[in-house]
Amino acid sequence: MFPTVNAPETIKRKVSIVTRFTTIPILLFATTPVVAHFLGGGYWYWLTVAAFVICMILDPIVGDDPINAPAEMEKDLEQSIFYRFMLWIYIPIQFLITLFGYSLISNTPMEMFTVLGVNYHALTTAEMIGLAISLGLVTAFGATPGHELCHHGNKFDRFMGQALMTPLSMADFYVYHNFHHHIHVATPLDPATSPYGENFWRFAGRSIVQKSIVAWKVEAERLGRKGSSWFNIDNKMIKITIAQISWFSLLVYLFGWISLPLFIMQYLFPRMLLATADFAEHYGLMRKQLEDGSYEKVRPEHAWDDSMIISSFFMCQIDRHSDHHANVGRPYQVLRVMEKAPRLPLGYLNILFVTMVPPLWRKIMHPIIEEFYDTADIVPYALPNTLPERFVERAVIAGK
């Protein structure tokens, strides 16, 4: 059940807006392709894209939500099954929206949709493109509740998180993210930590490939410690790969080979979303290496923070990223805005697109990060010959 703080005014006053409304906004966003169909199709199939652009425009206008839940409320909020349930709901939506989009684009009627009044006809090129992009956006943002579930301590939620990632071919995220990224973040060992001066597109290509390779290595090392070969049914990556191949095979069986470009799109959209988030979240930040070769504990200063309201809804409040790393395991409903964390100048919905334009990223972010280097107890992390001279002596230079 929802925590004892049920009165709307009390909730509004004491917890963040995302904690109050949970995943309802992204669940509504996920229904837009269906709404578009029942509005008559045509250019309505671009409704999801239009809604997303409107959210981007409104994000800086609606503004920030810096409210943290009081410490005395955190236990009730953490133990409430309501917040887990609101994540679980996205799982059937992820699969149903995928089947819905594939069936309309391929003009393959499915009884479970026709009984609900879905009409089939050959789509125009504009309709197919609009619906395909809409499908990509809706399912890509399903990765954010999937990320949250993969972090939960119980096996059921972690299984549900991997299931949510399966249509995206991103179930390997669970292995890499939980058992490598959170251990090695803000060190040269983490392919999701970007050095100052790196071009986003170079970072994206490198990190996407390396993260999948690391996931296989993590499982091989885990099984090796148990005295087992990596080629073992206990290998999570083998199980994940079988599940994803089986899902793709089912799509081809149901809808034909048009499933291939749609499946590739569903792979690329969330991978690029994750790459932009990784790039922005840890850009140029490094932990101090200790005398024994290990690294200091992750502090709030080691991740870029944000708490723009609309962005937070889309990201399940993971944009409160400093707390997410400094206190691994804190569920999304109690993540806090951290006082010492560096702040992104825009919400995630906008900054993620800024990352894709390297000159714009440098113009906006480099003055901010250089000011942070000047004032915070942080080690700069940079590519060779990119840092201002005053930071070089205490910086870690990538590749050296």
Order of alpha helices (4+ residues) and beta strands (2+ residues): alpha-alpha-alpha-alpha-alpha-alpha-alpha-alpha-alpha-alpha-alpha-alpha-alpha-alpha-alpha-alpha-beta-alpha-alpha-alpha-alpha-beta-alpha-beta
